[in-house]
Structures are given as structure tokens and as C-alpha cells.
Amino acid sequence: MSATTEAVPQLAPVPRGGVVQSISDSLVIAKRNLIRMSRIPEMIIFGVIQPVMFVVLFTYVFGGSINIPGAPVGSSSAYKEFLMAGIFAQTVTFATAGAGAGIADDMHKGLIDRFRSLPMARGAVLTGRTLADVVQTAVTLAVLAVVALLVGWRTHENIGKVLGGFGLLLLLGYAFTWIGALIGLSVRTPEAATSGGLIWLFPLTFLSNAFVPVNGMPRFLQYVAEWNPFSATVSAARELFGNTIDGVPKSVTGAWPMEHPVWASLIWSVLIILLFRTLAVRKYRRADG
């Protein structure tokens, strides 16, 4: 009596394409970071407190002292509408420090080495981290918008344009998280990443049109401010929110980004993402951990 065995055909797993795998892996990493953030609510709370303090301080302390051209002297309502796009933009860009510190912390704990040992897309770890950071930024931005409404800020355009303004702000924030990712991969400790992520943001945000009109700046600083990517997004948000003021010209130097702020904001953000994502992924592949 002979026994015969029949080979059971094994179904080979369907291979996923590079893009599909990268998206899937990125979403897994993003979910992991969002779960981690939800278990540490202090991260979100402290992230909200600082921009709220900026809103209150600039509105009630400086609002009556800063004169906006074309607006009544000491008009706090005009300054509120001028100010809020700048505060929103500053909030999304300051997420850079958190992104850098988070990645540096993962590097310090050896978590990045473990991810690199897994069969996953190389850029997924960083992409997932930056996606989680932009979700956290969106939550902060939503809370900040409510606070702004409470202190008297108003929009004067349809809901589509208003959402478009917030979309451009989040796109800028996402672009800057890639700068934070590169910083986090380039330093040895989370503390250094936090300092490195903030030290250049202050001149970037204050040498802009975020808090005061640029026509009061020295001429060479006007050029700097109006070609600043941060200024382009601030101007685009003001335009989409309907917060432009007749007495404030779009540009005092004739800079193209100020004349076409929406397009300039999109172009700047996409260029920053392409450049710093490329550099960050390359650094990630070469990092010693």
C-alpha cells in the first residue's frame, strides 16, 4: 500500500508596489505616534498654551499700541484681523521643534535602529512621524481659532476660502516638520533638537509681515521680509480669510510672492518638502543610531 502525497499549492503573497508599501507603512507609523501622543496629553496641552498666550498678549498688550496704516489709530479690531494669520503661521511652524525632539528621542532610545531592521519603506518612519505631527498641529490650530474668535477675530470670506487658508497653514507646518526631522537626525539629544528647532524660527517669524506691516522696516529688511516663505503664507491666509486691510499694500518692494501670495505659499511649501524630505531620508539611511 503506497501513500501518495499531493503538494498543496501555496499562494504567494501579492507583492505591493513601492508607493503602496510606503503609504501603508507611513500610516502605521503615524498611528503609532498618534496613540503615543494621546497617552501623553501634556504634549497637546502645553502645545496649545503658548500660542494662546501670544494671542492674548499681542491683542490686549500690544494691540492698542501698533498702528495699522489705513485703520483708525489705536484700533484693536483692525490689529486683531491683521495679527491672527501671523499667530496661526507661527504656531504651525513652531511644531518644527517638537518634530525634531521626537525623532531625536527615538534615535537616542534606539527605536530608529529597530525600525531600520524591519522590512519597511525607508522613508515611512519619517513620513509617519511628520504626518502625526501635522495632525497634532491641526488640533492646536482648531483650538487657537476658537480662542481667536472669542477675542474678536472674524473672517470675511466664504467657508471654502477660509478652509483653504487653514490648509495652506497646515501645508507650511508640514513642510517645516521635515526641517525638524532633519535637525532631529543630525543632533545627539532631544534637548539639542529643541534648541536647534527654535533658534532659527524666531528671526524667521519676526523678520516677516506676521506682526507688523513691513513698510515701517528698513529697506533691506523689507526685501528680506517679503521674500520670506513665512510671509507668503501669512499674506495668503489673510487674503483667504478676508483680513486684508485697504491701507496696507500687498508689497512695498514689488516682490512677486506678496503680489501672488497663494501661489507663492504653495510653491515655497512644496519646495521645502521636496528638499528637506530628500535630505532627511538620506540622513536617516546613513544614521548610525
Secondary structure, DSSP 8 states (H G I E B T S, - for coil): -----------------HHHHHHHHHHHHHHHHHHHHHT-HHHHHHHHHHHHHHHHHIIIIITTTS--TTS-TT-HHHHHHHHHHHHHHHHHHTHHHHHHHHHHHHHHHTHHHHHHTSSS-TTHHHHHHHHHHHHHHHHHHHHHHHHHHHTT----S-HHHHHHHHHHHHHHHHHHHHHHHHHHHHSSSHHHHHHHHHTTHHHHHHSSSSSS-GGGS-HHHHHHHHT-HHHHHHHHHHHHHT---TTS-S-SS--HHHHSHHHHHHHHHHHHHHHHHHHHHHHHHH---
